[in-house]
């Protein structure tokens, strides 16, 4: 096990993007379950902002030997890979955005770029810039996969953040980062591994959904595949934890599993009055109290 502290900020790596459903404010609930035992591999098949991974990777005694992170958003995956392998080049690429005189005009020109025509470093800088300056920090794409969030209202967004990116790069050094379906990662796990699922949530209403961050979406059939995988992992002796909304549908889905209801602030909503606390389900496939 690697027992040294990492990176900057007294060894604390933090998310480098603001992401819908990010778990920074739920870490006090998540960390105790993820640290009661050491693990061989930590897997996070819906990495998003990867708040739990960065927290665990920053602990004085790292709780895992290796991490596997994946997501269905190709731009997010390219960003993490570039930050892991070429963090200084990403920082250099970000500087042009920070130095721009007309940041709004640059924002829309950048938004219109075709990502696959860029290098991985350019794609990473593009995502970070759009994430830091777009409206409400959202990442949303249309059915064709085109990013379509309007320019935000930040007075002085921190576009170039060397300390945070260097700390993240060092934390990611132990991680395999992949653009695959969640089952491809979880089915490789064996006893002694730990899986944390943070999927797009079951909508709280028929009109509410956070699935637009990736053009493929994540519907009821996918939610069922996920809960079936929780049970399959249990049969293999693999501990798995899952976060989701707490409503009638998830009560039905997770019947028989260990469920704790926690309350989390909803940070991303176009209506500030709807950013209050909401109930979320913290689901496990093993019994036992937190230490």
RAWO-V436122 format. One record per pair of residues at least 24 apart in sequence whose ideal C-beta (glycine too) atoms are under 6 Angstrom apart, sorted by sequence separation. I is the first residue (numbers start at 1). GAP is how many residues later the second one is. D is the distance in whole Angstrom. If there is no record, write none. Layout:
((I,GAP,D) (I,GAP,D))
This chain:
((47,24,5) (133,24,5) (259,24,5) (38,25,6) (39,25,5) (40,25,6) (41,25,5) (42,25,5) (43,25,5) (44,25,5) (45,25,5) (132,25,5) (107,26,6) (227,26,5) (257,26,5) (258,26,4) (22,27,4) (24,27,5) (132,27,5) (199,27,6) (23,28,4) (27,28,5) (35,28,5) (93,28,6) (257,28,6) (19,29,4) (22,29,6) (23,29,6) (93,29,6) (254,29,5) (258,29,6) (19,30,4) (129,30,6) (90,31,6) (94,31,5) (250,31,5) (17,32,6) (89,32,5) (93,32,4) (97,32,4) (246,33,4) (15,34,4) (90,34,5) (246,34,6) (86,35,5) (90,35,6) (246,35,4) (15,36,5) (111,36,6) (244,37,5) (82,38,5) (82,39,5) (14,40,6) (75,40,6) (13,41,4) (204,41,6) (242,41,4) (78,42,5) (82,42,4) (202,42,6) (186,43,5) (201,43,5) (202,43,5) (241,43,5) (13,44,6) (107,44,5) (201,44,4) (13,45,5) (78,45,5) (79,45,4) (193,45,5) (194,45,5) (195,45,4) (196,45,5) (197,45,4) (198,45,5) (240,45,5) (12,46,5) (191,46,4) (11,47,5) (104,47,5) (202,47,5) (239,47,5) (79,48,5) (202,48,5) (189,49,5) (234,51,4) (75,52,5) (233,52,6) (5,55,6) (230,55,5) (3,58,5) (2,60,5) (1,61,6) (98,61,4) (97,62,5) (98,62,5) (94,65,6) (95,65,6) (94,66,5) (145,70,4) (91,71,6) (140,72,5) (139,74,5) (141,74,5) (87,78,5) (87,79,6) (83,82,6) (87,82,4) (83,85,6) (84,85,6) (83,86,5) (84,88,4) (81,96,5) (80,97,5) (77,102,4) (74,105,5) (69,106,5) (67,107,6) (66,108,6) (67,108,4) (68,108,5) (69,108,5) (70,108,4) (70,110,5) (18,113,6) (17,114,5) (57,114,4) (70,115,5) (54,117,6) (68,117,6) (18,119,4) (136,132,6) (45,137,4) (45,140,5) (45,141,6) (73,141,5) (43,142,5) (72,142,5) (52,144,6) (72,144,6) (43,146,6) (16,148,6) (16,152,5) (40,152,4) (41,152,4) (42,152,5) (43,152,5) (44,152,5) (46,152,5) (40,153,5) (46,153,5) (9,154,6) (13,154,4) (39,154,6) (8,155,4) (13,155,5) (39,155,4) (8,158,5) (9,158,6) (13,158,4) (7,159,6) (8,159,5) (7,160,3) (7,163,4) (6,164,5) (6,165,6) (21,189,6) (20,190,5) (20,193,6) (33,208,6) (29,233,5) (26,238,5) (25,239,6) (25,240,5) (20,248,5) (29,253,6) (36,255,5) (33,257,6) (32,258,4))
